[in-house]
Amino acid sequence: MNKHLLTRRQFAARCAALGLSLPLLGATRAARASAQARAAGAAARPPARTVRLPDGTVVTALGQGCWHLGQDRHPAAVEEEALRTGIALGMNLLDTSGNYGRGRSEELLSHVLAGERERIFLVSKVEGDEVAGDGIARACAASLARLGTGYLDLYLLHWPVASALFPGVVAAFEQLRAAGRIRAWGVSNFDVRQMEDLFRVADGHRCATNQISYSLAHRDIEADVLPWCRQHDVPVMAYSPLGGDKHLVVGDRTLAQIGAAHGCTAAAVALAWVMRGGNVIAIPESGSPAHVRENAAALATQLTPQDLKTLDAAYPGPSGPG
Ligand SMILES: NC(=O)c1ccc[n+]([C@@H]2O[C@H](COP(=O)([O-])OP(=O)(O)OC[C@H]3O[C@@H](n4cnc5c(N)ncnc54)[C@H](OP(=O)(O)O)[C@@H]3O)[C@@H](O)[C@H]2O)c1
């Protein structure tokens, strides 16, 4: 087995052979290192903080949510600095939606994307009440205009619609993909029954992710959605990974104590926990550069079996304390 790192040219050739997407792989050092390890067949290394999408694209396991950005929670310049700080630290997946702040989140992102588009993995969403007729194509065009870009890396259906509408939704997403407006599509807030209905539809298996709430404070999906997605090779994108505004876990003493042993904060521990399984992407939101720096530390934080046991006891999952 070749244990040496590949040259850039060898790496490109291996990636092409494996059908991996090079522009994105160039996005973060972590992503590149992980793909190199995979291509070289190096099995015995610690798990890297990347997630492989069904089409082979490798993305960072730690992105940045943008729900409240551009809406005066923090000064816009500070929020932009927060996003740029995260991008520089490897959090180059940005999650927004056409309906966040009625487009203001996407508009703020357009400033951050300028000159940086190829480094970013950009995710946006369409609403369930926009899927009729050519509504998905129109919503996508409006998002692209606000973002000031020609394509989305990933376009999600924000909330489930009736399963009878899935064939039309998938066909619309596939048309956008064929036209180069989006590179992949996925869903959000789908339960297992809805995922199964989706996978029965033609091209439904092309779903790149299910974005859903997951944190120490909300572990319900461990009983159903998470194992289903793992079995079907669908990565989960965990929203509200710090617990969301109402159940933030960043002030928790147990997490802070674990963080002290790793030289990071409670927030980084919470995010490292969400990403621990290798098929979950966490998208914490912060409009504060200092908080983003804390969160980025999760990329280098490897929780021990004892840490996981302690966290299971403090925040039992659906099957009780581990
Ligand atoms: N698909 C869906 O239905 C859906 C639903 C909800 C959310 N989302 C996505 O998921 C993203 C994140 O979810 P979320 O905003 O609900 O929850 P979250 O990321 O769990 O928490 C965000 C809150 O945590 C604070 N925070 C972040 N880092 C911190 C740190 N290191 N220390 C202390 N506080 C910190 C933020 O305040 P500061 O800004 O002051 O740091 C903000 O108040 C959203 O932006 C959105 O993109 C998707």
The ligand as a Gaussian input file, in Angstrom:
#p B3LYP/6-31G(d) Opt

LIG

0 1
 N      -33.621000      23.546000       7.379000
 C      -34.214000      24.111000       8.407000
 O      -35.430000      23.981000       8.611000
 C      -33.394000      24.926000       9.368000
 C      -33.939000      25.321000      10.611000
 C      -33.119000      26.039000      11.492000
 C      -31.820000      26.373000      11.140000
 N      -31.320000      25.997000       9.912000
 C      -29.920000      26.327000       9.513000
 O      -29.045000      25.967000      10.577000
 C      -28.257000      27.093000      10.975000
 C      -27.905000      27.037000      12.450000
 O      -29.068000      26.823000      13.235000
 P      -29.534000      27.822000      14.406000
 O      -29.137000      29.197000      14.111000
 O      -30.963000      27.510000      14.654000
 O      -28.791000      27.265000      15.700000
 P      -27.295000      27.123000      16.264000
 O      -26.300000      27.237000      15.195000
 O      -27.327000      25.878000      17.073000
 O      -27.179000      28.352000      17.273000
 C      -27.052000      29.666000      16.832000
 C      -26.889000      30.546000      18.070000
 O      -25.669000      30.189000      18.735000
 C      -24.892000      31.346000      18.996000
 N      -23.496000      30.916000      18.906000
 C      -22.830000      30.430000      17.838000
 N      -21.569000      30.094000      18.168000
 C      -21.425000      30.363000      19.481000
 C      -20.355000      30.233000      20.396000
 N      -19.172000      29.743000      20.022000
 N      -20.557000      30.637000      21.683000
 C      -21.749000      31.122000      22.084000
 N      -22.828000      31.261000      21.262000
 C      -22.654000      30.889000      19.964000
 C      -25.288000      32.329000      17.935000
 O      -25.125000      33.650000      18.380000
 P      -23.950000      34.617000      17.796000
 O      -24.382000      35.005000      16.402000
 O      -23.954000      35.767000      18.743000
 O      -22.685000      33.836000      17.814000
 C      -26.778000      32.023000      17.766000
 O      -27.528000      32.714000      18.745000
 C      -29.129000      28.291000      10.579000
 O      -28.376000      29.478000      10.434000
 C      -29.703000      27.806000       9.258000
 O      -28.744000      27.988000       8.237000
 C      -32.077000      25.272000       9.041000

